[in-house]
């Protein structure tokens, strides 16, 4: 298994969140959205300019900006 940044994942690729490297308000906000280690995610799509990224996690769709996705490491 390889650990990469969420931003590096391709469309339709799945993985498990390994860690969240954000601290403070951003870290709390990311965790409040359900992006915590151990959760499985799938990249559903990207906007035409590749920002934001659409994710599928725990049965719902979530959209993140790339600067937020940079703080999340995923095991693929």
SEFIZA-3560 file (N, C-alpha, C; in Angstrom, 3 decimals):
REM SEFIZA-3560
<numar><xx>0.829</xx><yy>-1.184</yy><zz>0.000</zz><atom>N</atom></numar>
<numar><xx>0.000</xx><yy>0.000</yy><zz>0.000</zz><atom>CA</atom></numar>
<numar><xx>0.878</xx><yy>1.254</yy><zz>0.000</zz><atom>C</atom></numar>
<numar><xx>0.385</xx><yy>2.260</yy><zz>-0.668</zz><atom>N</atom></numar>
<numar><xx>1.122</xx><yy>3.516</yy><zz>-0.814</zz><atom>CA</atom></numar>
<numar><xx>0.328</xx><yy>4.642</yy><zz>-0.143</zz><atom>C</atom></numar>
<numar><xx>1.026</xx><yy>5.558</yy><zz>0.508</zz><atom>N</atom></numar>
<numar><xx>0.373</xx><yy>6.707</yy><zz>1.129</zz><atom>CA</atom></numar>
<numar><xx>0.657</xx><yy>7.942</yy><zz>0.285</zz><atom>C</atom></numar>
<numar><xx>-0.441</xx><yy>8.593</yy><zz>-0.154</zz><atom>N</atom></numar>
<numar><xx>-0.335</xx><yy>9.794</yy><zz>-0.973</zz><atom>CA</atom></numar>
<numar><xx>-1.268</xx><yy>10.864</yy><zz>-0.413</zz><atom>C</atom></numar>
<numar><xx>-1.110</xx><yy>12.070</yy><zz>-0.904</zz><atom>N</atom></numar>
<numar><xx>-2.008</xx><yy>13.169</yy><zz>-0.547</zz><atom>CA</atom></numar>
<numar><xx>-3.343</xx><yy>12.962</yy><zz>-1.258</zz><atom>C</atom></numar>
<numar><xx>-4.423</xx><yy>13.366</yy><zz>-0.636</zz><atom>N</atom></numar>
<numar><xx>-5.744</xx><yy>13.257</yy><zz>-1.251</zz><atom>CA</atom></numar>
<numar><xx>-5.785</xx><yy>13.992</yy><zz>-2.585</zz><atom>C</atom></numar>
<numar><xx>-5.054</xx><yy>15.070</yy><zz>-2.701</zz><atom>N</atom></numar>
<numar><xx>-5.014</xx><yy>15.846</yy><zz>-3.949</zz><atom>CA</atom></numar>
<numar><xx>-4.473</xx><yy>15.011</yy><zz>-5.110</zz><atom>C</atom></numar>
<numar><xx>-3.603</xx><yy>14.048</yy><zz>-4.834</zz><atom>N</atom></numar>
<numar><xx>-2.973</xx><yy>13.234</yy><zz>-5.872</zz><atom>CA</atom></numar>
<numar><xx>-3.842</xx><yy>12.078</yy><zz>-6.357</zz><atom>C</atom></numar>
<numar><xx>-4.943</xx><yy>11.814</yy><zz>-5.687</zz><atom>N</atom></numar>
<numar><xx>-5.806</xx><yy>10.701</yy><zz>-6.089</zz><atom>CA</atom></numar>
<numar><xx>-6.498</xx><yy>10.999</yy><zz>-7.414</zz><atom>C</atom></numar>
<numar><xx>-6.714</xx><yy>9.952</yy><zz>-8.198</zz><atom>N</atom></numar>
<numar><xx>-7.393</xx><yy>10.072</yy><zz>-9.486</zz><atom>CA</atom></numar>
<numar><xx>-8.899</xx><yy>9.858</yy><zz>-9.312</zz><atom>C</atom></numar>
<numar><xx>-9.665</xx><yy>10.275</yy><zz>-10.282</zz><atom>N</atom></numar>
<numar><xx>-11.113</xx><yy>10.066</yy><zz>-10.275</zz><atom>CA</atom></numar>
<numar><xx>-11.392</xx><yy>8.564</yy><zz>-10.266</zz><atom>C</atom></numar>
<numar><xx>-12.354</xx><yy>8.132</yy><zz>-9.471</zz><atom>N</atom></numar>
<numar><xx>-12.769</xx><yy>6.736</yy><zz>-9.267</zz><atom>CA</atom></numar>
<numar><xx>-11.771</xx><yy>5.911</yy><zz>-8.462</zz><atom>C</atom></numar>
<numar><xx>-10.750</xx><yy>6.532</yy><zz>-7.918</zz><atom>N</atom></numar>
<numar><xx>-9.789</xx><yy>5.825</yy><zz>-7.066</zz><atom>CA</atom></numar>
<numar><xx>-10.313</xx><yy>5.819</yy><zz>-5.629</zz><atom>C</atom></numar>
<numar><xx>-10.126</xx><yy>4.706</yy><zz>-4.942</zz><atom>N</atom></numar>
<numar><xx>-10.561</xx><yy>4.601</yy><zz>-3.549</zz><atom>CA</atom></numar>
<numar><xx>-9.354</xx><yy>4.438</yy><zz>-2.646</zz><atom>C</atom></numar>
<numar><xx>-9.543</xx><yy>4.769</yy><zz>-1.385</zz><atom>N</atom></numar>
<numar><xx>-8.470</xx><yy>4.632</yy><zz>-0.407</zz><atom>CA</atom></numar>
<numar><xx>-9.013</xx><yy>4.805</yy><zz>0.997</zz><atom>C</atom></numar>
<numar><xx>-8.129</xx><yy>4.643</yy><zz>1.962</zz><atom>N</atom></numar>
<numar><xx>-8.471</xx><yy>4.802</yy><zz>3.367</zz><atom>CA</atom></numar>
<numar><xx>-7.656</xx><yy>5.948</yy><zz>3.929</zz><atom>C</atom></numar>
<numar><xx>-8.295</xx><yy>6.843</yy><zz>4.658</zz><atom>N</atom></numar>
<numar><xx>-7.595</xx><yy>7.984</yy><zz>5.237</zz><atom>CA</atom></numar>
<numar><xx>-6.579</xx><yy>7.474</yy><zz>6.248</zz><atom>C</atom></numar>
<numar><xx>-5.317</xx><yy>7.851</yy><zz>6.061</zz><atom>N</atom></numar>
<numar><xx>-4.241</xx><yy>7.435</yy><zz>6.962</zz><atom>CA</atom></numar>
<numar><xx>-4.029</xx><yy>8.460</yy><zz>8.067</zz><atom>C</atom></numar>
<numar><xx>-4.064</xx><yy>9.749</yy><zz>7.707</zz><atom>N</atom></numar>
<numar><xx>-3.864</xx><yy>10.793</yy><zz>8.721</zz><atom>CA</atom></numar>
<numar><xx>-4.351</xx><yy>12.135</yy><zz>8.191</zz><atom>C</atom></numar>
<numar><xx>-4.627</xx><yy>13.027</yy><zz>9.131</zz><atom>N</atom></numar>
<numar><xx>-4.991</xx><yy>14.408</yy><zz>8.815</zz><atom>CA</atom></numar>
<numar><xx>-3.904</xx><yy>15.286</yy><zz>9.420</zz><atom>C</atom></numar>
<numar><xx>-3.178</xx><yy>16.002</yy><zz>8.578</zz><atom>N</atom></numar>
<numar><xx>-2.023</xx><yy>16.797</yy><zz>9.006</zz><atom>CA</atom></numar>
<numar><xx>-2.357</xx><yy>18.257</yy><zz>9.309</zz><atom>C</atom></numar>
<numar><xx>-3.635</xx><yy>18.617</yy><zz>9.288</zz><atom>N</atom></numar>
<numar><xx>-4.043</xx><yy>20.000</yy><zz>9.554</zz><atom>CA</atom></numar>
<numar><xx>-4.246</xx><yy>20.202</yy><zz>11.053</zz><atom>C</atom></numar>
<numar><xx>-3.953</xx><yy>21.407</yy><zz>11.516</zz><atom>N</atom></numar>
<numar><xx>-4.110</xx><yy>21.748</yy><zz>12.922</zz><atom>CA</atom></numar>
<numar><xx>-5.014</xx><yy>22.959</yy><zz>13.057</zz><atom>C</atom></numar>
<numar><xx>-5.406</xx><yy>23.262</yy><zz>14.262</zz><atom>N</atom></numar>
<numar><xx>-6.194</xx><yy>24.450</yy><zz>14.524</zz><atom>CA</atom></numar>
<numar><xx>-7.579</xx><yy>24.356</yy><zz>13.927</zz><atom>C</atom></numar>
<numar><xx>-8.085</xx><yy>25.499</yy><zz>13.492</zz><atom>N</atom></numar>
<numar><xx>-9.449</xx><yy>25.596</yy><zz>12.964</zz><atom>CA</atom></numar>
<numar><xx>-9.652</xx><yy>24.719</yy><zz>11.732</zz><atom>C</atom></numar>
<numar><xx>-8.692</xx><yy>24.709</yy><zz>10.816</zz><atom>N</atom></numar>
<numar><xx>-8.816</xx><yy>23.888</yy><zz>9.607</zz><atom>CA</atom></numar>
<numar><xx>-8.862</xx><yy>22.413</yy><zz>9.962</zz><atom>C</atom></numar>
<numar><xx>-7.992</xx><yy>21.966</yy><zz>10.855</zz><atom>N</atom></numar>
<numar><xx>-7.982</xx><yy>20.565</yy><zz>11.269</zz><atom>CA</atom></numar>
<numar><xx>-9.296</xx><yy>20.153</yy><zz>11.903</zz><atom>C</atom></numar>
<numar><xx>-9.850</xx><yy>21.020</yy><zz>12.746</zz><atom>N</atom></numar>
<numar><xx>-11.121</xx><yy>20.717</yy><zz>13.401</zz><atom>CA</atom></numar>
<numar><xx>-12.241</xx><yy>20.634</yy><zz>12.370</zz><atom>C</atom></numar>
<numar><xx>-12.244</xx><yy>21.558</yy><zz>11.419</zz><atom>N</atom></numar>
<numar><xx>-13.281</xx><yy>21.573</yy><zz>10.387</zz><atom>CA</atom></numar>
<numar><xx>-13.228</xx><yy>20.313</yy><zz>9.520</zz><atom>C</atom></numar>
<numar><xx>-12.018</xx><yy>19.907</yy><zz>9.147</zz><atom>N</atom></numar>
<numar><xx>-11.857</xx><yy>18.696</yy><zz>8.336</zz><atom>CA</atom></numar>
<numar><xx>-12.371</xx><yy>17.475</yy><zz>9.102</zz><atom>C</atom></numar>
<numar><xx>-12.007</xx><yy>17.364</yy><zz>10.362</zz><atom>N</atom></numar>
<numar><xx>-12.453</xx><yy>16.231</yy><zz>11.168</zz><atom>CA</atom></numar>
<numar><xx>-13.964</xx><yy>16.265</yy><zz>11.401</zz><atom>C</atom></numar>
<numar><xx>-14.522</xx><yy>17.447</yy><zz>11.583</zz><atom>N</atom></numar>
<numar><xx>-15.975</xx><yy>17.583</yy><zz>11.769</zz><atom>CA</atom></numar>
<numar><xx>-16.751</xx><yy>17.110</yy><zz>10.545</zz><atom>C</atom></numar>
<numar><xx>-16.140</xx><yy>17.184</yy><zz>9.362</zz><atom>N</atom></numar>
<numar><xx>-16.800</xx><yy>16.712</yy><zz>8.141</zz><atom>CA</atom></numar>
<numar><xx>-16.744</xx><yy>15.197</yy><zz>8.016</zz><atom>C</atom></numar>
<numar><xx>-16.089</xx><yy>14.524</yy><zz>8.948</zz><atom>N</atom></numar>
<numar><xx>-16.020</xx><yy>13.067</yy><zz>8.920</zz><atom>CA</atom></numar>
<numar><xx>-14.754</xx><yy>12.521</yy><zz>8.302</zz><atom>C</atom></numar>
<numar><xx>-13.824</xx><yy>13.390</yy><zz>7.957</zz><atom>N</atom></numar>
<numar><xx>-12.565</xx><yy>12.945</yy><zz>7.363</zz><atom>CA</atom></numar>
<numar><xx>-11.579</xx><yy>12.610</yy><zz>8.476</zz><atom>C</atom></numar>
<numar><xx>-11.692</xx><yy>11.390</yy><zz>8.976</zz><atom>N</atom></numar>
<numar><xx>-10.847</xx><yy>10.943</yy><zz>10.079</zz><atom>CA</atom></numar>
<numar><xx>-10.139</xx><yy>9.660</yy><zz>9.669</zz><atom>C</atom></numar>
<numar><xx>-8.985</xx><yy>9.373</yy><zz>10.272</zz><atom>N</atom></numar>
<numar><xx>-8.245</xx><yy>8.150</yy><zz>9.925</zz><atom>CA</atom></numar>
<numar><xx>-9.113</xx><yy>6.898</yy><zz>10.050</zz><atom>C</atom></numar>
<numar><xx>-8.943</xx><yy>6.013</yy><zz>9.056</zz><atom>N</atom></numar>
<numar><xx>-9.675</xx><yy>4.757</yy><zz>9.033</zz><atom>CA</atom></numar>
<numar><xx>-10.907</xx><yy>4.767</yy><zz>8.143</zz><atom>C</atom></numar>
<numar><xx>-11.382</xx><yy>5.945</yy><zz>7.742</zz><atom>N</atom></numar>
<numar><xx>-12.571</xx><yy>6.030</yy><zz>6.887</zz><atom>CA</atom></numar>
<numar><xx>-12.188</xx><yy>5.810</yy><zz>5.431</zz><atom>C</atom></numar>
<numar><xx>-13.024</xx><yy>5.058</yy><zz>4.714</zz><atom>N</atom></numar>
<numar><xx>-12.789</xx><yy>4.802</yy><zz>3.299</zz><atom>CA</atom></numar>
<numar><xx>-13.405</xx><yy>5.921</yy><zz>2.470</zz><atom>C</atom></numar>
<numar><xx>-12.663</xx><yy>6.382</yy><zz>1.468</zz><atom>N</atom></numar>
<numar><xx>-13.152</xx><yy>7.451</yy><zz>0.595</zz><atom>CA</atom></numar>
<numar><xx>-12.948</xx><yy>7.065</yy><zz>-0.868</zz><atom>C</atom></numar>
<numar><xx>-13.723</xx><yy>7.722</yy><zz>-1.726</zz><atom>N</atom></numar>
<numar><xx>-13.592</xx><yy>7.540</yy><zz>-3.171</zz><atom>CA</atom></numar>
<numar><xx>-13.671</xx><yy>8.909</yy><zz>-3.822</zz><atom>C</atom></numar>
<numar><xx>-12.781</xx><yy>9.184</yy><zz>-4.759</zz><atom>N</atom></numar>
<numar><xx>-12.827</xx><yy>10.436</yy><zz>-5.511</zz><atom>CA</atom></numar>
<numar><xx>-13.859</xx><yy>10.261</yy><zz>-6.618</zz><atom>C</atom></numar>
<numar><xx>-14.939</xx><yy>11.047</yy><zz>-6.543</zz><atom>N</atom></numar>
<numar><xx>-16.019</xx><yy>10.953</yy><zz>-7.530</zz><atom>CA</atom></numar>
<numar><xx>-15.749</xx><yy>11.780</yy><zz>-8.768</zz><atom>C</atom></numar>
<numar><xx>-15.128</xx><yy>12.928</yy><zz>-8.598</zz><atom>N</atom></numar>
<numar><xx>-14.881</xx><yy>13.781</yy><zz>-9.746</zz><atom>CA</atom></numar>
<numar><xx>-14.121</xx><yy>15.030</yy><zz>-9.363</zz><atom>C</atom></numar>
<numar><xx>-13.757</xx><yy>15.777</yy><zz>-10.379</zz><atom>N</atom></numar>
<numar><xx>-13.047</xx><yy>17.043</yy><zz>-10.187</zz><atom>CA</atom></numar>
<numar><xx>-13.657</xx><yy>18.090</yy><zz>-11.106</zz><atom>C</atom></numar>
<numar><xx>-13.577</xx><yy>19.322</yy><zz>-10.690</zz><atom>N</atom></numar>
<numar><xx>-14.045</xx><yy>20.433</yy><zz>-11.520</zz><atom>CA</atom></numar>
<numar><xx>-13.125</xx><yy>20.565</yy><zz>-12.738</zz><atom>C</atom></numar>
<numar><xx>-13.555</xx><yy>21.278</yy><zz>-13.776</zz><atom>N</atom></numar>
<numar><xx>-12.742</xx><yy>21.410</yy><zz>-14.991</zz><atom>CA</atom></numar>
<numar><xx>-11.309</xx><yy>21.909</yy><zz>-14.754</zz><atom>C</atom></numar>
<numar><xx>-11.104</xx><yy>22.788</yy><zz>-13.777</zz><atom>N</atom></numar>
<numar><xx>-9.751</xx><yy>23.263</yy><zz>-13.487</zz><atom>CA</atom></numar>
<numar><xx>-9.110</xx><yy>22.483</yy><zz>-12.331</zz><atom>C</atom></numar>
<numar><xx>-9.668</xx><yy>21.293</yy><zz>-12.031</zz><atom>N</atom></numar>
<numar><xx>-9.183</xx><yy>20.337</yy><zz>-11.020</zz><atom>CA</atom></numar>
<numar><xx>-9.394</xx><yy>20.795</yy><zz>-9.576</zz><atom>C</atom></numar>
<numar><xx>-10.070</xx><yy>21.904</yy><zz>-9.359</zz><atom>N</atom></numar>
<numar><xx>-10.332</xx><yy>22.373</yy><zz>-8.002</zz><atom>CA</atom></numar>
<numar><xx>-11.752</xx><yy>22.901</yy><zz>-7.965</zz><atom>C</atom></numar>
<numar><xx>-12.640</xx><yy>22.379</yy><zz>-7.155</zz><atom>N</atom></numar>
<numar><xx>-12.456</xx><yy>21.438</yy><zz>-6.050</zz><atom>CA</atom></numar>
<numar><xx>-12.553</xx><yy>19.976</yy><zz>-6.489</zz><atom>C</atom></numar>
<numar><xx>-12.424</xx><yy>19.096</yy><zz>-5.495</zz><atom>N</atom></numar>
<numar><xx>-12.522</xx><yy>17.656</yy><zz>-5.704</zz><atom>CA</atom></numar>
<numar><xx>-13.775</xx><yy>17.157</yy><zz>-4.973</zz><atom>C</atom></numar>
<numar><xx>-14.508</xx><yy>16.261</yy><zz>-5.615</zz><atom>N</atom></numar>
<numar><xx>-15.730</xx><yy>15.694</yy><zz>-5.040</zz><atom>CA</atom></numar>
<numar><xx>-15.417</xx><yy>14.299</yy><zz>-4.508</zz><atom>C</atom></numar>
<numar><xx>-15.776</xx><yy>14.055</yy><zz>-3.248</zz><atom>N</atom></numar>
<numar><xx>-15.475</xx><yy>12.791</yy><zz>-2.579</zz><atom>CA</atom></numar>
<numar><xx>-16.752</xx><yy>12.087</yy><zz>-2.164</zz><atom>C</atom></numar>
<numar><xx>-16.679</xx><yy>10.784</yy><zz>-2.066</zz><atom>N</atom></numar>
<numar><xx>-17.770</xx><yy>9.980</yy><zz>-1.508</zz><atom>CA</atom></numar>
<numar><xx>-17.239</xx><yy>9.351</yy><zz>-0.227</zz><atom>C</atom></numar>
<numar><xx>-17.887</xx><yy>9.645</yy><zz>0.902</zz><atom>N</atom></numar>
<numar><xx>-17.459</xx><yy>9.117</yy><zz>2.195</zz><atom>CA</atom></numar>
<numar><xx>-18.697</xx><yy>8.880</yy><zz>3.058</zz><atom>C</atom></numar>
<numar><xx>-18.773</xx><yy>7.730</yy><zz>3.686</zz><atom>N</atom></numar>
<numar><xx>-19.862</xx><yy>7.363</yy><zz>4.591</zz><atom>CA</atom></numar>
<numar><xx>-21.244</xx><yy>7.586</yy><zz>3.977</zz><atom>C</atom></numar>
<numar><xx>-21.390</xx><yy>7.328</yy><zz>2.675</zz><atom>N</atom></numar>
<numar><xx>-22.685</xx><yy>7.420</yy><zz>2.031</zz><atom>CA</atom></numar>
<numar><xx>-23.114</xx><yy>8.808</yy><zz>1.587</zz><atom>C</atom></numar>
<numar><xx>-22.244</xx><yy>9.805</yy><zz>1.714</zz><atom>N</atom></numar>
<numar><xx>-22.601</xx><yy>11.139</yy><zz>1.238</zz><atom>CA</atom></numar>
<numar><xx>-21.472</xx><yy>11.720</yy><zz>0.401</zz><atom>C</atom></numar>
<numar><xx>-21.794</xx><yy>12.757</yy><zz>-0.343</zz><atom>N</atom></numar>
<numar><xx>-20.820</xx><yy>13.420</yy><zz>-1.203</zz><atom>CA</atom></numar>
<numar><xx>-20.329</xx><yy>14.684</yy><zz>-0.524</zz><atom>C</atom></numar>
<numar><xx>-19.021</xx><yy>14.876</yy><zz>-0.566</zz><atom>N</atom></numar>
<numar><xx>-18.371</xx><yy>16.013</yy><zz>0.073</zz><atom>CA</atom></numar>
<numar><xx>-17.439</xx><yy>16.657</yy><zz>-0.942</zz><atom>C</atom></numar>
<numar><xx>-17.386</xx><yy>17.957</yy><zz>-0.969</zz><atom>N</atom></numar>
<numar><xx>-16.494</xx><yy>18.676</yy><zz>-1.879</zz><atom>CA</atom></numar>
<numar><xx>-15.459</xx><yy>19.435</yy><zz>-1.071</zz><atom>C</atom></numar>
<numar><xx>-14.185</xx><yy>19.276</yy><zz>-1.451</zz><atom>N</atom></numar>
<numar><xx>-13.070</xx><yy>19.945</yy><zz>-0.768</zz><atom>CA</atom></numar>
<numar><xx>-12.247</xx><yy>20.742</yy><zz>-1.763</zz><atom>C</atom></numar>
<numar><xx>-11.704</xx><yy>21.842</yy><zz>-1.307</zz><atom>N</atom></numar>
<numar><xx>-10.716</xx><yy>22.577</yy><zz>-2.109</zz><atom>CA</atom></numar>
<numar><xx>-9.398</xx><yy>21.812</yy><zz>-2.061</zz><atom>C</atom></numar>
<numar><xx>-8.562</xx><yy>22.011</yy><zz>-3.068</zz><atom>N</atom></numar>
<numar><xx>-7.279</xx><yy>21.318</yy><zz>-3.107</zz><atom>CA</atom></numar>
<numar><xx>-6.384</xx><yy>21.699</yy><zz>-1.933</zz><atom>C</atom></numar>
<numar><xx>-6.440</xx><yy>22.965</yy><zz>-1.486</zz><atom>N</atom></numar>
<numar><xx>-5.582</xx><yy>23.352</yy><zz>-0.365</zz><atom>CA</atom></numar>
<numar><xx>-6.011</xx><yy>22.642</yy><zz>0.925</zz><atom>C</atom></numar>
<numar><xx>-7.273</xx><yy>22.217</yy><zz>1.026</zz><atom>N</atom></numar>
<numar><xx>-7.718</xx><yy>21.413</yy><zz>2.160</zz><atom>CA</atom></numar>
<numar><xx>-7.318</xx><yy>19.956</yy><zz>1.969</zz><atom>C</atom></numar>
<numar><xx>-7.430</xx><yy>19.461</yy><zz>0.744</zz><atom>N</atom></numar>
<numar><xx>-7.082</xx><yy>18.070</yy><zz>0.437</zz><atom>CA</atom></numar>
<numar><xx>-5.590</xx><yy>17.799</yy><zz>0.656</zz><atom>C</atom></numar>
<numar><xx>-4.752</xx><yy>18.827</yy><zz>0.552</zz><atom>N</atom></numar>
<numar><xx>-3.314</xx><yy>18.653</yy><zz>0.758</zz><atom>CA</atom></numar>
<numar><xx>-2.983</xx><yy>18.184</yy><zz>2.170</zz><atom>C</atom></numar>
<numar><xx>-3.857</xx><yy>18.439</yy><zz>3.136</zz><atom>N</atom></numar>
<numar><xx>-3.596</xx><yy>18.090</yy><zz>4.536</zz><atom>CA</atom></numar>
<numar><xx>-4.029</xx><yy>16.675</yy><zz>4.893</zz><atom>C</atom></numar>
<numar><xx>-4.589</xx><yy>15.937</yy><zz>3.924</zz><atom>N</atom></numar>
<numar><xx>-5.113</xx><yy>14.599</yy><zz>4.198</zz><atom>CA</atom></numar>
<numar><xx>-4.271</xx><yy>13.577</yy><zz>3.453</zz><atom>C</atom></numar>
<numar><xx>-3.729</xx><yy>12.606</yy><zz>4.196</zz><atom>N</atom></numar>
<numar><xx>-2.944</xx><yy>11.530</yy><zz>3.599</zz><atom>CA</atom></numar>
<numar><xx>-3.816</xx><yy>10.282</yy><zz>3.507</zz><atom>C</atom></numar>
<numar><xx>-3.747</xx><yy>9.618</yy><zz>2.333</zz><atom>N</atom></numar>
<numar><xx>-4.616</xx><yy>8.475</yy><zz>2.051</zz><atom>CA</atom></numar>
<numar><xx>-3.769</xx><yy>7.269</yy><zz>1.679</zz><atom>C</atom></numar>
<numar><xx>-4.162</xx><yy>6.102</yy><zz>2.182</zz><atom>N</atom></numar>
<numar><xx>-3.522</xx><yy>4.849</yy><zz>1.811</zz><atom>CA</atom></numar>
<numar><xx>-4.312</xx><yy>4.259</yy><zz>0.654</zz><atom>C</atom></numar>
<numar><xx>-3.663</xx><yy>4.088</yy><zz>-0.500</zz><atom>N</atom></numar>
<numar><xx>-4.337</xx><yy>3.581</yy><zz>-1.694</zz><atom>CA</atom></numar>
<numar><xx>-3.815</xx><yy>2.214</yy><zz>-2.074</zz><atom>C</atom></numar>
//
